[in-house]
Amino acid sequence: MRERFDVIVAGAGPAGAQCARDVAARGYDVVVLETEAEEEFPRQSNKSTGGSFPSMMASFNVPDDVVMNFTDDVVIESPNHFFVEDRPGAVLDFAAFKQFLVDDGREKGADYRFDARVSKPIIEDGEPVGVRYNGSEEVYGDVIVDATGPAAPLAKELDVCDLDRRNQAIGVEYEFEGVDLDHEGYADLRDSMMLRLDHEYAPGGYSWIFHTGGDAAKVGICYIRNDSYQRYAEVDRTIDGYLDHWLDTDPRFEGATRLEGRQHRGSAHIQPPDSLSTDGFVAVGDTVPTIDPLWGEGIHKGMKSGRAAAVTVDQCFTRSEPDTSAERMSLYDDLWHEEVAPDMDSRLLMTQLLYLAPNDRYDELMRDLQRLDDETLTRANEGDKRAIARLLRLRDAPLLTRLARRRLAT
């Protein structure tokens, strides 16, 4: 006999686990298939800086005990200047956060299967009806949710997503003790999340210091290996080489000690999604590019996408006759564009402009942010075209021309 559930979720990251929490809370049978072995979870998938905001915790009932440090502001650095925005944040212990989502989902009735590597969807009459995992194991369901991240074995097979390697961002992070968080000449990073725009350390990307308490911090860099990276990168320097270069040349790390075993690596794609759903299927989290294109915040958006998928499932199942057709599942697309990642095209434009700019333009941007009202950066990051225009100058015309040519060529 076929083993059957209402919903199958592939992947136990924030998006998949949140979807399972919400679906189980609504009384549906849901199974989560996770690649990692339970005794190791989430060692291999502990790939996030864990930077998020209290609004995420309140929206999804996340307890304070998974937070390493609550921060008071966000600092943006350029090579020679900085800007401080009063914006409370939360630096999560990402592993503890993921474990909480799994435990809470189980309490609500979700079935978790670890050491279960999903390989492909099961197709009958042209529609997905189940999932094959661990080679020959099969499970069937009315709705399938791909939350596997960039691997996307189900979404790719169903032509729901086409992730371009040219849009892949890679990152590496270590945790340190002994970081000088209030060094002379730099912003005070005690109780801050800091993001640095500086091609010397992160060509075509950014680096960060997230205070985790005391003199400890998460320190990392990420960049997209596209033409912005090629324009500013040093020949043959790896991402680890860039991080080492920053650690060797920034005086804030002079007395810092790397914490053994506290290393995180990850990747995500920064591009507009081709599609998001089809018959009996949705893709959530990093399976489709949900991450904030400007600053890389993905936890809150991933959780929102998981919830949007659960709402879609509920709407499809609560009709007089359950209907999981592509037309009904497209409710998820509407919710994604309205609530998860609104104005994605404008926000991607802002991202591409930012990472094409040279270092001296970053210094100028910091000065501009100092004189503008506090909400300009927030609105620009949300894709507000007027706010983006306020950040532009005449000298940006060549950047706009280069960007226009690049977009026409793709």
N, C-alpha and C positions, 0 to 999 in steps of 0.2 A: 504493500500500500504506500501511496505517496504521503510523505510528511508535509503538512500544509500549515501555513500561518496567514494571518491577514496581511502582515507587513514583514518584509525581509530588509534588514539594514546591513549593508556591507561597510564595516569600518566603525571603530569605537572612539573616534576623535570627538572633539566638542560638537561638531555638527551632527554626526551620526548618533552619538549618545544622547544629545538633547532631543533629537527626533524620537528616539526610542522612549525616552522619559515621557514625552507628551503623548505619544501614541498609546503607551501602556496606561497612562493616567486616564485616558478616555475609554479604557476597557477593552481595547483590541489586543489580539494575540500578536506579539512581535518577537522576532529573533534577531540578534545582532551577531554577525560573523566577523571575528577579529583575527588578523593574521598572527599577532604575537601570542606566545604562550602566556597563560595567566600568571605563572610564577615570576615572569619577567616584566609583565606589563606595568607601566609603559616605558620601559628602558629604551627600546629602539625607537619608539614614536614620541619621545620627550623632546620635541623639536621646536618649541616655541619660546620666545622671550618671556611669555606670560604677562606682557603688559596689556592692561585693559582698564576699564573705568567702573566706578561704583554703580553707574546706571545698569551695566550688564549684570552685576551681582544682584541688584534689586529686582531686575526684570525676570531673572531665572532662579531666584531663591538659592543663590550660592552662599555658603557659610563663610564667615570671616576667617575660619581656621585654615583655609587653603591659601591665604594671602601672606606673602613674606613681608610686605611693607605697603602701607597706604602712603601715597605721595601727595604733595600739595600742589605741584605745578609741573608744567612741561617746559623744558628749556630747548631752544633751537640754537645751535652754534654754527657759525661759519668759521673760516680760518682765523679771522681776527676780531669778530664781534659775536654777540649773542643776544637773544630775545627771550624774555620770560613771560609765559602765559599762565595766568592763574587758572589751573584746571586740575582738580583732584583726580588721582589715578590709583590703581591697585596693581602691584607687581605680584603675580601669582606664583606659587609653587606649582608649576604646570603639571607635574606628575601627580601631585596630591589632588589637584583640580580634576584631572581626568578620572582618577580613581573614585572621587566623590560622585561624578556623573554616572559611572558604572554601578556603584553601590546603590545610589538612589533609584536608578532605573530598575534594578532588580527588585527593590522594595516595592516598586509600583507594578511589578509583574512581568518585566521584560526578561526574556531568556537570552543569556549570553553564552556564546560558544567561542572559546579561545583556541589558538593554534588551528584556525580555520581559514585557509588562504583561498579567497574567491578567485576563480579563473575566468568564467564567462557566464552570460545569461543562457537560460534554457528557452528556446524559441519554439512556439507551436502556432501554426496558422499565421505566421508573420508577427506575432506579438510575444513579448517576454512573459513567461509564466513561472519562472523559477530561477534558481542560481545553482551552478555547479561549483564545488569547492573541494580542496584536497584531492584533486585528480578525478575521483569518481563519485564523491558524495554529492547528493542532490537534496534540495529543499525547495518547496513550491510556495507561492504566495500571490495574493491579489495585487499587491503593490510592492515594487522593489525600489530601494533607495540606495544609490551609490554614494558613499561617503568615504571612499578610499583615497582621496587626495589626487595628486597629479598622475598616479598610476592609472586610475580610471578604467579598469578592465571592462566594466559593464557599460559605462557611458560611451566609451570608444566603439565597442562592438555594436552599439545601437545607434551610432552616428549622432549622438547627442552633444558631444564635445570634440573639439579638434585643437589640442593644446600645442602651440608653436614653441619650439625650443628657443627661438630668438626672443621670446617673451618670458623666459624662465628666470626668476630671481633665485639666487642661492645665498645662503647665509651661514655664518658660524659664530658661536657665542661660548664664552667661558665665564665662570663665576670666580670672583677674586675676593680676598680679604686684604686689608691694608691699603685700600684706595684712598687717596687724598681728595675728598669730595668738596673741599672748600679751599682749593689752591689759589694763591694770589694770581690775579690776572685772568682768572676764569670765573664762570658763574658758580654760585653756591649750589651744589648738587645734592646737599643733604635733603632728603625727602623730595627728590625730583626724578622724573624720567627725562633724560637728555638725548636729543637726536642731533647729530653733527653732519652738516653738508660740507664735504671737503674731499675733492678728487684725489688728494695725496693719499688718503686712507681708504676711501671707498669710491673708486671711479665709476661714475654713472649710478651711484647709490647713496647710502648713508651709513654712519656708524652710530653706536649708542652706548650710554651708560645708564643703567637703571638701578637706583639705590635699593638695596634689599634689607637694610637695617645695619646699624653700627657703622663700621668702615667697610662693609661688604657691598658688592655690586655685580650685576650682570653686565658684561662688556662684549660687544660684538660688532660685526659689519655685515652688510649685504649689498648686492648689486645685481643688475640685469646685464647679461653679457650680450648687449646689442651694440648699435653704433655709438651710443653715448659712452659705453664702457671702452670700446675700441678707440675712441677719440682721446681718452684721458689715461688709459691703462699703461703701466710699465710692461715691457716685454718680459714674458716668462715669470712674472710674479703671480703666485697663486693666491687664492683668497686667504689661506692661512698666512702667507707671506705678508699680505697687507695688514692683517691683524697684528702680526708680530712687529711690523714696522711702526704701527701706532703705539703699541705697548713700549717699544724701545725709545720713542721720541717724545711722547707726551709725559711731562713731569708728574702728572697725577698718578702714574703707575710706577713711579720709581721704587717705592717700598711695597708694592703689591705682591701677593702670593696667590698663585693659581690653585683653586680647590680641586683636589684629585677626584676624578669621576664626574665632575660637574661641567660637562661639555654638551653642547646641543648643536646639531646641524639640521638644516631643512631647506626646502625649496617650495616655491609657489609660482604661479603664472600670473602675469599682469597683462591682461588683455580682455576685451569684451567677450562675453559668451556667445557662441553660435546659437545654441538652444539650451533648454533647461529640462525639458520633459518630453515624454511620448506616452504611448499606451501603457498604463500600469507602471510608469517609471518616472522618477525624478532624480536629479543629481544635486547634491548639496555640498556646502563647504568648499574646500580647495579642489574638488572634482571639477567644478566650474569656477572661474576666477572670481571669488567672493572677497578676497583680501582687499583692504583699503589700499588703493593704488598709490597714494601719496606717502603715507607713513607706515604701511605694512601691518596695521592692526587688523587681525583676522579673527580673533576669538569671538568678539561680539557679533560680527557679521556672520560667522559660521553658525553661531547659536541661533541667530535670527533665521537663517536659511533652514535649519533643522525644524524650528517651530513652524515656519511657513509650509514646510512639507507635511508636518503633522496636521495642520489646519486643512490642507488640501485633502489628505487622506480622510479626515473626518467628514468633509463635505461630500466626498465621493461615496462614502459608506452609509451616510444617514438619509439618503434618498430612499423613496419607496422601493426602488430597485437599484442596488449598488451599481455604480457606473464609473469605471476606471479608464474610459476611453481617452484618447489624446486630447479631445476637446475639453473634457472635464478636468483632466490633469493640468491643463494649461492655466488653471487658477494659480498654480504655483508660480508660473512665469510672471503673472500679473503682480502677485505679492512680492516676488523677488525684485522686480523693477520699481515697485512703489515703496517698499519698506526695507528691504535688505540692502540694496545698492542703487538708490535713486541717482539720476543724472550721471551715470557711469561714463558716458562719452566725454562730458565736460571735465570730469575728474581725471580721466586718463589723459586728456589734453594737458591739464595742469601738471600732471606727473611727468610727461614727456618733455615739456618745456623746462621744468625744474632741473631735470637730470642732464639736459643738454647744456645748461648755462655754465660758464666758467667760474672759477673760485672768486674772482673779484666781484662778480655779479651777486654771489651769495652774501658777501660783505654788504653790498648795497641793499640787498633784500632785508637784512637785519635792521639797517637804518630806516628803511621804509616801514617795517612793521612797528618800530618804535613810535613813529609819528601817526600811524593810522589808528582807528578805533579798535578796541579789543576783539570785535567780532569779525573783522575783515578776513583774517586767516581761517577762522572756523567756517565762514560762509564760502570762501574759496575752495576749501577742502571738500565741502559738500557739493561743489559743482556750480555755484552761483556765478554766472558769467560776468555780472557787474563787479563782483568782488575780485574775480580773476583779473579783469581789466584794470582795476585799481593797483594791482601789483606789477603791471607791465610798464615799461618805459620805451622811449623811442629807440634806444640801443638794442632792444629785443627784436627789432624787425628782421635782422638776419637769422635769428633763432626761429622765428615764425616761418620764414621762407624755407629754411632747411627742414623744419617739421612738416610743412605742407608738401614738399617734394617727397619726403619719406612716406607720408601717408598715401600719396598718389601711386607710389611704386609698389605698395603692398596690396 
